[in-house]
Amino acid sequence: MTRDDFRIKIFADGADINGMKEVYNAGYVSGFTTNPTLMKKAGVLDYEAFAREIVRKITNLPLSFEVFSDDLADMEKEARKIGNWADNVYIKIPVTNTKGETTAGLIKRLSAEGLKLNITAILTLNQVEGVLKALVPGAGAYVSVFAGRIADTGVDPMPIMKQAADMCRSVTGVESLWASTRELYNIFQAQDCGVDIITVTNDVLKKLPLVGKDLTELSLDTVRMFYEDGKSLGYKLI
């Protein structure tokens, strides 16, 4: 499959350099995002060295790198440094710090200077509204709403995502983003909501070849998998 097979832009979400190169070469993603948690999982010890290697390898697609300070003044310093890494870099700013203090002032200052932003960890429409008020039209920004985490609480994220997408369309240069994808079907749900972008981990991206597969054939493949796994383990009951 290629990126042209979808109405929505798919961004790969991860911090494994080899995996990022693999999906980049496959040609079905339109950008990349990462965060400190994904970097920890991938064993990244030097943030800047990791990021600079990525910007050298991927120059024609947007790349999102996140600040990691909890102090708003230090967060701004980090943001400006990240913004200087390459023209295709978006700076990920959390909607608040760990104390619940809004980053709206920081967002407004950076956006006013034309820096490209990816506002992250958003879960409510009130947060979307606050971020949109802070963003300067035309500067370029992603508003990342964590649909998967909303669903984790037992709440249907679809109505929220539809409204968030509508709200984002009201500000020039702002794109809505469905974050924390849990399964491949989320791509189609995000499309139906009118969301501009969805971030997808490599594990989920690997399922793209299954799109459109005959379900009877997939059932047979599943039976074969169970049989071969049981056989390889030497299971016997009779």
C-alpha positions in Angstrom: 0.0 0.0 0.0 1.0 3.6 -0.5 0.1 6.9 1.2 -2.2 7.6 -1.7 -4.5 4.7 -0.7 -5.7 6.8 2.3 -7.6 10.1 2.7 -5.7 10.7 5.9 -2.0 11.2 6.4 -0.3 8.4 8.3 2.6 9.3 10.6 4.9 6.6 12.0 5.1 6.8 15.8 8.3 5.3 17.3 11.9 5.7 18.2 13.6 2.7 16.7 15.9 4.1 14.0 15.9 0.9 11.9 12.1 0.7 12.1 11.8 4.3 11.1 14.0 3.8 8.1 12.1 0.7 7.1 8.7 2.4 7.0 10.2 5.4 5.3 11.5 3.3 2.5 8.1 1.5 2.3 6.5 4.7 1.1 3.2 4.7 3.0 3.9 7.2 5.7 3.8 11.0 5.4 5.7 11.9 8.6 7.2 10.7 11.9 6.6 11.4 15.5 8.3 10.3 18.7 8.4 11.1 22.4 10.6 10.4 25.5 8.5 7.3 26.5 9.1 5.8 23.0 12.8 6.7 23.2 13.0 5.0 26.6 11.4 1.9 25.2 13.8 1.9 22.3 16.8 2.3 24.5 17.8 5.8 23.2 20.3 7.3 25.6 21.4 10.4 23.8 18.3 12.4 22.6 20.1 14.9 20.5 22.3 12.4 18.7 19.3 10.3 18.0 17.3 13.2 16.6 20.2 14.5 14.5 20.6 11.1 12.9 16.9 11.1 12.0 17.0 14.6 10.4 20.0 13.5 8.3 18.2 10.4 7.1 14.7 11.9 6.6 14.7 15.4 5.0 11.5 15.5 3.0 8.8 14.5 5.6 7.8 16.3 8.9 9.5 15.0 12.1 8.1 15.7 15.6 10.5 15.8 18.6 9.3 16.6 22.1 10.6 18.9 24.8 11.2 17.1 28.1 11.6 19.8 30.8 8.8 20.4 33.3 9.9 24.0 33.9 8.2 26.3 31.3 11.3 28.5 30.9 13.5 25.5 30.3 10.8 24.0 28.0 11.1 27.2 25.8 14.9 26.9 25.6 14.6 23.2 24.6 11.9 24.1 22.0 14.0 26.7 20.3 16.9 24.3 20.2 14.8 21.5 18.6 13.4 24.0 16.1 16.9 24.7 14.8 17.6 21.1 14.0 16.0 21.2 10.5 13.2 22.9 8.5 11.0 19.8 8.6 11.0 19.6 12.4 7.9 20.2 14.5 8.4 20.9 18.2 6.2 18.8 20.4 4.9 20.8 23.4 2.6 19.1 26.0 -0.6 21.0 26.7 0.4 21.4 30.3 3.4 20.5 32.5 3.1 17.9 35.3 1.7 20.5 37.7 -1.2 21.2 35.3 0.1 24.6 34.4 -0.9 25.5 30.8 1.7 25.9 28.1 -0.6 28.3 26.2 1.7 31.3 26.7 4.7 29.3 25.4 2.7 28.1 22.5 1.6 31.6 21.6 5.2 33.0 21.7 6.7 30.1 19.6 3.8 30.2 17.1 4.1 33.9 16.7 7.7 33.5 15.6 6.6 31.0 12.9 8.0 27.9 14.7 6.1 24.7 13.7 4.5 23.0 16.7 2.9 19.7 17.6 0.8 20.2 20.7 0.5 16.9 22.5 -1.2 15.0 25.3 -4.6 16.6 24.6 -7.7 14.7 25.8 -10.5 17.2 26.1 -12.3 19.7 23.7 -11.6 22.4 26.2 -7.9 21.8 25.8 -8.3 21.9 22.0 -10.1 25.2 22.3 -7.4 26.7 24.5 -4.6 25.5 22.2 -6.3 27.0 19.1 -6.7 30.3 20.8 -2.9 30.3 21.5 -1.8 29.3 18.0 -1.1 32.0 15.4 -3.0 31.2 12.1 -0.7 30.2 9.3 2.3 29.3 11.4 1.8 25.5 11.0 0.8 23.2 13.9 -0.6 19.8 14.7 -3.2 19.4 17.5 -2.7 15.9 18.9 -5.7 14.5 20.6 -5.1 11.1 22.3 -8.1 9.2 21.0 -6.7 5.8 22.2 -6.3 7.1 25.8 -9.9 8.5 25.6 -11.1 5.0 24.6 -9.1 3.4 27.4 -11.4 5.2 29.9 -14.5 3.5 28.3 -15.5 6.7 26.4 -16.1 6.6 22.6 -13.5 9.0 21.1 -15.3 9.4 17.8 -17.6 12.3 18.7 -14.7 14.1 20.4 -12.4 13.6 17.4 -15.1 14.8 14.9 -15.6 17.9 16.9 -11.8 18.4 17.4 -11.3 18.1 13.6 -14.0 20.7 12.9 -12.5 23.1 15.4 -9.0 22.7 13.9 -10.3 23.5 10.5 -11.3 26.9 11.7 -7.6 28.0 12.1 -5.4 28.3 9.0 -2.4 26.0 9.0 -3.6 23.8 11.9 -4.1 20.1 11.3 -5.9 17.7 13.7 -4.1 14.5 14.7 -5.5 11.2 16.1 -2.9 10.0 18.6 -2.4 6.8 20.7 -3.6 4.5 18.0 -4.4 1.0 19.3 -5.4 -1.0 16.1 -5.4 -0.7 12.3 -9.1 0.0 12.2 -8.4 3.3 14.0 -7.0 4.6 10.7 -10.5 4.2 9.1 -12.2 5.6 12.1 -10.0 8.7 12.0 -10.7 9.1 8.3 -14.5 9.0 9.0 -14.0 11.7 11.6 -12.4 14.0 9.2 -9.1 14.0 11.1 -6.1 15.2 9.0 -3.3 12.9 10.5 -3.1 9.7 12.5 0.1 8.5 14.3 0.6 4.7 14.1 3.3 2.5 15.7 5.3 0.1 13.5 3.6 -2.9 15.1 0.3 -1.7 13.8 1.7 -0.5 10.4 2.9 -4.0 9.8 -0.8 -5.1 9.5 -1.4 -2.8 6.5 -1.0 -5.7 4.1 -4.1 -7.3 5.7 -6.4 -4.4 4.5 -9.0 -5.9 2.1 -8.0 -9.5 2.8 -10.7 -12.1 2.4 -11.9 -13.0 5.9 -12.4 -16.7 5.1 -8.8 -16.9 3.9 -7.7 -15.0 7.1 -9.6 -17.6 9.2 -7.8 -20.4 7.5 -4.4 -18.6 8.1 -5.3 -18.3 11.8 -6.2 -22.1 12.0 -2.8 -22.9 10.4 -1.0 -20.6 12.8 -2.5 -22.3 15.8 -1.8 -25.7 14.4 1.9 -25.0 13.5 2.5 -23.4 16.9 1.1 -26.4 18.8 3.0 -28.7 16.6 6.3 -26.8 17.1 5.8 -27.1 20.9 5.3 -30.9 20.7 1.9 -30.8 22.4 0.2 -34.2 22.8 -3.0 -35.3 24.5 -3.5 -38.7 22.8 
